Amino acid sequence: MNLVSLKSVIISASLICISLPSMAQISPVAASIAVLHLPGPQKTKQQNLVIKSAQQASSRAQSQYGGKVLRVQSSQVNGNPGYRVKLLSNDGVVFYASVNAVTGAVSRN
């Protein structure tokens, strides 16, 4: 959080203390600390992932296409969380495979 944002939070907390009678006894500093430590928005939808790690994604891609895994990175696959796996085929061709973490589907790009 930068200094400008922090000042805005403290000013907002001070206004809350002034405007709400129930919080009138809380100092602006205490209110700003309380505001800073509020939990963020809760995720409403928990996705059950078939593929839970980069290791699982690389194993799935390698078992489907063979070759050597060069790199794995997380990415979006058809709007779902997933992985992009860079592979080197047995005949020397470099290609990518996408692994959808929700469905487990693997596709060659």
C-alpha positions in Angstrom: 0.0 0.0 0.0 1.5 3.3 -0.9 1.5 6.4 1.3 -1.4 8.1 -0.6 -3.6 5.1 -0.1 -2.6 4.8 3.6 -3.5 8.5 4.1 -6.9 7.9 2.4 -7.6 4.9 4.7 -6.7 6.9 7.8 -8.8 9.9 6.7 -11.7 7.5 5.9 -11.4 5.8 9.3 -11.3 9.2 11.0 -14.6 10.2 9.3 -16.2 7.0 10.4 -15.2 7.7 14.0 -16.7 11.2 13.8 -19.9 10.1 12.0 -20.8 7.0 13.9 -21.7 7.4 17.6 -21.0 3.8 18.4 -17.4 4.2 17.2 -16.9 7.6 18.8 -14.7 6.2 21.5 -12.3 4.5 19.1 -9.3 6.7 18.2 -8.7 7.4 14.5 -5.5 5.4 14.6 -7.2 2.4 16.2 -10.0 2.6 13.6 -7.4 2.8 10.7 -5.7 -0.3 12.0 -9.1 -2.0 12.2 -9.9 -0.9 8.6 -6.5 -2.1 7.3 -7.0 -5.6 8.8 -10.4 -6.3 7.4 -10.5 -9.6 5.4 -10.7 -9.3 1.7 -13.7 -10.5 -0.3 -14.4 -14.2 0.1 -14.3 -16.4 -3.0 -17.8 -17.6 -3.6 -16.9 -20.5 -5.9 -14.3 -23.1 -4.9 -13.1 -25.0 -7.9 -12.2 -28.6 -7.5 -9.0 -29.0 -9.5 -8.0 -32.2 -11.2 -4.5 -30.9 -11.7 -3.2 -29.2 -8.5 0.5 -28.6 -9.3 2.9 -27.8 -12.1 4.4 -31.3 -11.5 1.1 -33.0 -12.2 0.6 -30.9 -15.3 4.0 -31.7 -16.7 3.5 -35.4 -16.0 0.1 -35.4 -17.8 1.5 -33.5 -20.8 4.5 -35.8 -21.1 2.5 -39.0 -20.7 0.2 -37.8 -23.5 2.8 -36.5 -26.0 6.2 -37.9 -24.9 9.4 -36.0 -25.1 11.2 -33.9 -22.5 9.6 -31.2 -20.5 11.5 -27.9 -20.8 9.3 -25.5 -18.8 5.9 -25.3 -17.0 4.1 -22.1 -16.2 0.6 -21.4 -14.9 -1.8 -19.8 -17.3 -5.5 -19.6 -18.2 -6.8 -22.4 -20.4 -10.3 -21.7 -21.9 -11.1 -19.4 -19.0 -10.0 -21.9 -16.3 -6.8 -22.1 -14.3 -4.3 -24.3 -16.0 -0.7 -24.7 -17.1 1.3 -24.2 -20.3 3.9 -26.9 -20.7 6.9 -26.5 -23.2 8.1 -29.8 -24.5 10.9 -31.1 -26.7 9.7 -34.0 -28.9 11.9 -37.1 -29.5 12.5 -35.8 -33.0 13.7 -32.4 -31.8 10.6 -30.3 -32.3 9.7 -27.8 -29.5 6.0 -27.4 -28.9 3.5 -26.4 -26.2 0.7 -28.2 -24.5 -2.0 -26.6 -22.5 -3.3 -28.5 -19.4 -6.7 -27.4 -18.0 -6.4 -27.7 -14.2 -10.2 -28.0 -13.8 -10.9 -30.8 -16.3 -7.4 -32.3 -16.7 -7.7 -32.0 -20.5 -4.4 -31.7 -22.4 -4.2 -30.1 -25.9 -1.3 -29.4 -28.1 -0.8 -25.8 -29.3 
